Amino acid sequence: MPHTAFGVEPNRRATYELRQSRYQNLGKVVADAADAIWQESGNRVRLLDVGTFDGVSRRYIEAYPIGDKIDFEAVDLYPYGKEYVYKHDQWTHHEIDLLNGMPQLESNSYDIVICEQVLEHLTDVVPTIQDLVRVVKPGGTLMVGVPIFPDGAHWIRKYAVPVLDRLFKTKKVRGHVQAWSKRTFIKQWSDFDSIDIQETRGFRIVSGGILRPLEFTKTWWKINRAIGAAMPGLCTEIQFVGRKTEAA
């Protein structure tokens, strides 16, 4: 029988699936930021989801009442077509290859920009990182999430694993071509003085397997959230929330 993760995402394995807890956090942060904009200005909120895939982020954002005050825009290559995206006909779509950045999009134009579980798939992240910063409005929110490894172990994943794959002629195609620790990922953004990283949270140290039954309990999820807040660098995924302080 299918379950609904966090009450919003159908056909997930567990009610509090830790793999999806990053999206639950994203939904809350985005909803709070959008509500603050709406309350202060009365203007609709312009949101850009970079690497939209199936539109899962929107499901979690719309769990909050502010969702109907947000104009959603998507950036993706749409490998399964735009119809694969949740509420696909209610987005403004931009078909863009992120390896070239997002030159089609106007600078300083989005209230909120999110990019979750995307950068690790890009052979060159610099053009996309530059444009993630560029397109956020001054005062706007930038939220980015990637998988990470403990400091030092990321070098093994980045350099040793590809060598071993070639040596043993591994047929597996690895979708992740980047590897960071928390420290090295945050350092990736150090050249951008206009982005003030205000919070970094981690998600999942261990999940699935024999611990899967615990993911049907809210208590286990709360424990993981507490660990992720206290020790994000030990988790398998992080998100940071940044605010843009000036035009870029």
Disulfide bonds with the S-S distance in Angstrom:
none
